[in-house]
Amino acid sequence: MTTNKASVLLISVMILLAACSNNQPSKGPAAAASSSSAPAATTATTPVPTPTATPTPTPEPTKPVQQEVKKEYHMNKNYDIVPNDPNGNKKVVLLTFDDGPKEQEMNQALIDTLNKHKAKAIFFMNGYRIKQKPELVKLVHDSGNIVGNHAWDHDNLKDMNKEKTDQQVDDVQKIVKELIGEAPQFFRPPFGSGSDYLKNKIKSNGMLYMTWSNGSLDWEMTNKKNDSGKVIENVMKQLHNGSNILMHELPWTVKALDTLLTQLEEKGYSFVDPNAIELEMR
């Protein structure tokens, strides 16, 4: 009887212990995490941005500053170039090219040859050609040569009415100024032909009206029949002090130019800077 009571008592104790064990709260993931050792606190470091070099803008090429040229020459009534000082250098010629701008290759070749001989020229341009090739106007101007007005169309201005004459002159002045920032100062009429009204208009606009006094006759040649040697011969036959030489933007003239300028130099002639010519005939 005593043994049975002890057994019952033992079983009761075991049941009681089991019940206490089941009443313990279970540890979930959060509890487990809190009971585990917390990681050491770290101080967040703000990354310092690496300085980057500011790109330096590439400067645009600056055009050479045009030095003011002293007006040492003028044009007489024969369209020759004459020194203002009677003792000045009379052995000069003025180089001019009409009827452009046509082709970049020709313009560049003429400019290169002029540079080789340290010469400058007036390029008398037609307005309708300027409209077609405005970049060539800038090419000539930026090379240090002079852009002249040769009327908008290559028409005879002598018998043209005043309104049309004004348009032929003024429209070229306007488009050239828009392109290079300055209007032409020299005017040559197509065919060398102009009315009294035209001459007075040019003078009142502060421009110099000119034809020529030495014609190369390069305009009489054609693509099929031309001779660069003849261009040189024509100029040299008419050569005189102050020659105002008329040439054109033509392939045979481009070919002749280097030899022509060399022969002129060998005869003691120099090339007048158009900027040195007064803008009034006398």
C-alpha positions as CSV (number, residue, x, y, z in Angstrom):
1,M,0.0,0.0,0.0
2,T,2.9,2.3,0.8
3,T,4.6,1.5,-2.5
4,N,1.5,2.4,-4.5
5,K,1.2,5.7,-2.8
6,A,4.8,6.5,-3.5
7,S,4.3,5.6,-7.2
8,V,1.2,7.8,-7.5
9,L,3.1,10.7,-5.8
10,L,6.0,10.3,-8.2
11,I,3.8,10.3,-11.3
12,S,2.0,13.4,-10.0
13,V,5.3,15.2,-9.6
14,M,6.4,14.3,-13.1
15,I,3.0,15.5,-14.6
16,L,3.4,18.8,-12.6
17,L,6.9,19.4,-13.9
18,A,5.8,18.7,-17.5
19,A,3.0,21.2,-17.2
20,C,5.3,23.9,-15.9
21,S,7.7,23.3,-18.7
22,N,4.9,23.7,-21.3
23,N,3.9,27.1,-19.8
24,Q,7.3,28.7,-20.5
25,P,7.0,31.2,-23.4
26,S,8.7,30.1,-26.6
27,K,11.4,32.2,-28.0
28,G,10.6,33.4,-31.5
29,P,13.1,34.9,-34.0
30,A,12.7,38.3,-32.5
31,A,13.4,37.1,-29.1
32,A,16.3,35.0,-30.2
33,A,17.7,38.0,-32.0
34,S,17.4,40.2,-28.9
35,S,19.0,37.6,-26.7
36,S,22.0,37.2,-29.0
37,S,24.8,39.7,-28.6
38,A,24.1,42.9,-30.6
39,P,26.8,43.8,-33.2
40,A,29.0,46.7,-32.3
41,A,27.6,50.1,-33.4
42,T,29.5,51.5,-36.4
43,T,29.7,55.2,-37.4
44,A,28.5,55.8,-41.0
45,T,31.2,57.6,-43.0
46,T,30.0,60.0,-45.7
47,P,32.1,59.4,-48.8
48,V,34.1,62.5,-49.9
49,P,33.4,63.1,-53.6
50,T,36.6,63.0,-55.7
51,P,37.1,66.4,-57.2
52,T,36.8,66.3,-61.0
53,A,38.7,68.8,-63.2
54,T,36.4,71.3,-64.9
55,P,37.1,70.9,-68.6
56,T,38.7,74.0,-70.1
57,P,36.7,75.2,-73.1
58,T,38.7,75.2,-76.3
59,P,39.1,78.8,-77.4
60,E,38.0,79.7,-80.8
61,P,40.9,80.7,-83.1
62,T,41.2,84.5,-83.1
63,K,41.5,86.3,-86.4
64,P,44.6,88.3,-86.8
65,V,44.0,91.9,-85.8
66,Q,44.1,94.1,-88.9
67,Q,46.6,96.8,-88.4
68,E,45.5,100.2,-89.7
69,V,47.3,100.9,-93.0
70,K,48.4,104.4,-93.8
71,K,46.8,105.8,-96.9
72,E,49.9,106.4,-99.0
73,Y,48.3,106.0,-102.5
74,H,45.4,107.3,-104.5
75,M,43.9,106.5,-107.9
76,N,44.1,108.9,-110.7
77,K,41.6,109.5,-113.5
78,N,43.3,106.8,-115.6
79,Y,42.6,104.3,-112.8
80,D,46.3,104.0,-112.1
81,I,47.6,103.8,-108.5
82,V,49.8,106.8,-107.6
83,P,51.8,107.5,-104.5
84,N,50.6,110.6,-102.5
85,D,54.2,111.6,-102.0
86,P,55.8,112.6,-105.3
87,N,59.0,110.9,-104.1
88,G,57.1,107.8,-103.1
89,N,57.4,104.4,-104.7
90,K,55.8,104.6,-108.2
91,K,56.7,101.0,-109.2
92,V,53.6,99.4,-107.8
93,V,50.7,97.4,-109.3
94,L,47.2,96.7,-108.0
95,L,46.0,93.1,-108.3
96,T,42.3,92.5,-108.8
97,F,40.1,89.5,-109.6
98,D,36.5,89.8,-110.9
99,D,33.4,87.7,-111.2
100,G,33.7,85.5,-108.1
101,P,33.3,83.8,-105.9
102,K,33.2,80.6,-107.9
103,E,35.1,77.6,-106.5
104,Q,36.9,77.1,-103.2
105,E,39.8,75.4,-105.0
106,M,40.5,78.4,-107.2
107,N,40.0,80.9,-104.4
108,Q,42.4,79.0,-102.2
109,A,45.0,78.6,-104.9
110,L,44.9,82.4,-105.6
111,I,45.2,83.2,-101.9
112,D,48.1,80.8,-101.5
113,T,50.0,82.3,-104.4
114,L,49.3,85.9,-103.1
115,N,50.6,84.8,-99.7
116,K,53.7,83.4,-101.2
117,H,54.5,86.8,-102.8
118,K,53.3,88.7,-99.7
119,A,50.7,90.4,-101.9
120,K,47.0,91.4,-101.4
121,A,44.3,91.8,-103.9
122,I,40.7,93.0,-104.4
123,F,38.2,90.3,-105.2
124,F,35.3,92.0,-106.9
125,M,32.3,89.8,-106.3
126,N,28.8,89.5,-107.8
127,G,25.9,89.3,-105.4
128,Y,24.2,86.3,-107.0
129,R,27.5,84.4,-106.7
130,I,27.9,85.5,-103.1
131,K,24.5,84.1,-102.3
132,Q,25.5,80.7,-103.8
133,K,28.9,80.5,-102.1
134,P,28.9,82.8,-98.9
135,E,31.7,80.7,-97.3
136,L,34.1,81.9,-100.0
137,V,33.5,85.5,-99.1
138,K,34.6,84.7,-95.6
139,L,37.6,82.8,-96.9
140,V,38.8,85.7,-98.9
141,H,38.2,88.2,-96.1
142,D,39.8,86.0,-93.4
143,S,42.9,85.6,-95.6
144,G,43.5,89.4,-95.4
145,N,42.4,90.1,-98.9
146,I,39.7,92.6,-99.9
147,V,36.1,92.0,-100.9
148,G,34.9,94.4,-103.6
149,N,31.4,95.1,-105.0
150,H,30.9,94.0,-108.6
151,A,27.1,94.6,-108.6
152,W,24.5,91.9,-107.9
153,D,24.2,90.6,-111.5
154,H,26.8,90.9,-114.2
155,D,24.7,93.3,-116.2
156,N,25.6,96.5,-117.9
157,L,24.7,99.3,-115.5
158,K,25.2,102.2,-117.9
159,D,21.6,102.3,-119.2
160,M,19.9,100.9,-116.0
161,N,17.3,103.1,-114.3
162,K,18.1,104.6,-110.9
163,E,16.0,102.1,-108.9
164,K,17.6,99.1,-110.5
165,T,21.1,100.7,-110.1
166,D,20.5,101.2,-106.4
167,Q,19.5,97.6,-106.0
168,Q,22.5,96.3,-107.9
169,V,24.8,98.2,-105.6
170,D,23.0,98.2,-102.2
171,D,22.1,94.5,-102.2
172,V,25.8,93.5,-102.4
173,Q,26.7,96.0,-99.7
174,K,24.1,94.5,-97.5
175,I,24.9,90.8,-98.0
176,V,28.7,91.3,-97.6
177,K,28.3,93.3,-94.4
178,E,26.1,90.5,-93.0
179,L,28.8,87.9,-93.8
180,I,32.0,89.6,-92.8
181,G,30.8,92.6,-90.7
182,E,31.9,95.3,-93.1
183,A,30.6,96.6,-96.4
184,P,32.9,96.8,-99.5
185,Q,34.8,100.0,-100.1
186,F,35.7,99.4,-103.7
187,F,33.3,99.2,-106.6
188,R,33.9,98.0,-110.2
189,P,31.0,97.9,-112.6
190,P,30.6,94.9,-114.8
191,F,32.2,95.5,-118.3
192,G,33.7,98.7,-116.8
193,S,30.5,100.4,-117.8
194,G,28.6,102.9,-115.6
195,S,26.4,106.0,-115.7
196,D,27.1,109.3,-114.1
197,Y,24.3,108.5,-111.6
198,L,26.2,105.3,-110.6
199,K,29.5,107.1,-110.2
200,N,27.9,109.8,-108.0
201,K,26.1,107.2,-106.0
202,I,29.4,105.3,-105.3
203,K,31.2,108.5,-104.4
204,S,28.4,109.6,-102.0
205,N,28.6,106.2,-100.3
206,G,32.2,106.8,-99.5
207,M,33.4,104.1,-101.9
208,L,36.0,104.2,-104.7
209,Y,34.7,103.6,-108.2
210,M,37.3,102.0,-110.6
211,T,37.6,100.1,-113.8
212,W,41.2,99.1,-114.7
213,S,44.3,100.2,-116.6
214,N,45.9,96.9,-117.5
215,G,43.7,94.1,-118.8
216,S,44.9,90.5,-118.8
217,L,42.3,89.5,-121.4
218,D,41.9,86.2,-119.6
219,W,38.1,86.6,-120.1
220,E,38.5,86.2,-123.9
221,M,39.7,82.6,-123.3
222,T,37.6,79.5,-122.9
223,N,37.8,76.1,-121.2
224,K,38.6,74.6,-124.6
225,K,41.0,77.4,-125.8
226,N,43.1,79.1,-123.2
227,D,46.8,79.8,-122.6
228,S,48.2,80.8,-119.2
229,G,51.3,82.1,-120.9
230,K,49.2,84.5,-122.9
231,V,47.7,85.9,-119.7
232,I,51.2,86.7,-118.5
233,E,52.2,88.2,-121.9
234,N,49.1,90.4,-122.0
235,V,49.9,91.9,-118.6
236,M,53.6,92.4,-119.2
237,K,53.0,94.1,-122.5
238,Q,50.8,96.8,-120.9
239,L,52.9,97.0,-117.7
240,H,53.5,100.6,-116.4
241,N,53.8,102.3,-113.0
242,G,50.6,102.0,-111.1
243,S,49.0,99.4,-113.3
244,N,45.5,98.5,-112.1
245,I,45.6,94.8,-113.3
246,L,42.3,93.2,-114.2
247,M,42.1,89.4,-113.9
248,H,39.3,86.9,-113.3
249,E,38.7,83.8,-111.2
250,L,39.6,81.4,-114.0
251,P,41.7,78.2,-114.1
252,W,44.2,79.6,-116.6
253,T,44.7,82.7,-114.5
254,V,45.2,80.7,-111.4
255,K,47.9,78.7,-113.3
256,A,49.5,81.9,-114.5
257,L,49.6,83.9,-111.3
258,D,52.7,82.6,-109.6
259,T,54.9,83.2,-112.7
260,L,53.3,86.6,-113.4
261,L,54.0,87.8,-109.9
262,T,57.5,86.5,-110.1
263,Q,58.1,88.4,-113.3
264,L,56.7,91.6,-111.9
265,E,59.0,91.3,-108.9
266,E,62.0,90.7,-111.2
267,K,61.2,94.0,-112.9
268,G,61.3,95.8,-109.6
269,Y,57.5,96.1,-109.0
270,S,55.8,95.7,-105.7
271,F,52.2,95.0,-104.9
272,V,50.2,97.8,-103.3
273,D,48.0,96.9,-100.4
274,P,44.4,98.0,-101.3
275,N,44.0,99.2,-97.8
276,A,46.6,101.9,-98.5
277,I,44.6,103.4,-101.3
278,E,42.5,106.5,-100.6
279,L,38.8,106.2,-101.3
280,E,38.6,109.2,-103.6
281,M,39.9,109.6,-107.1
282,R,42.2,112.6,-107.7
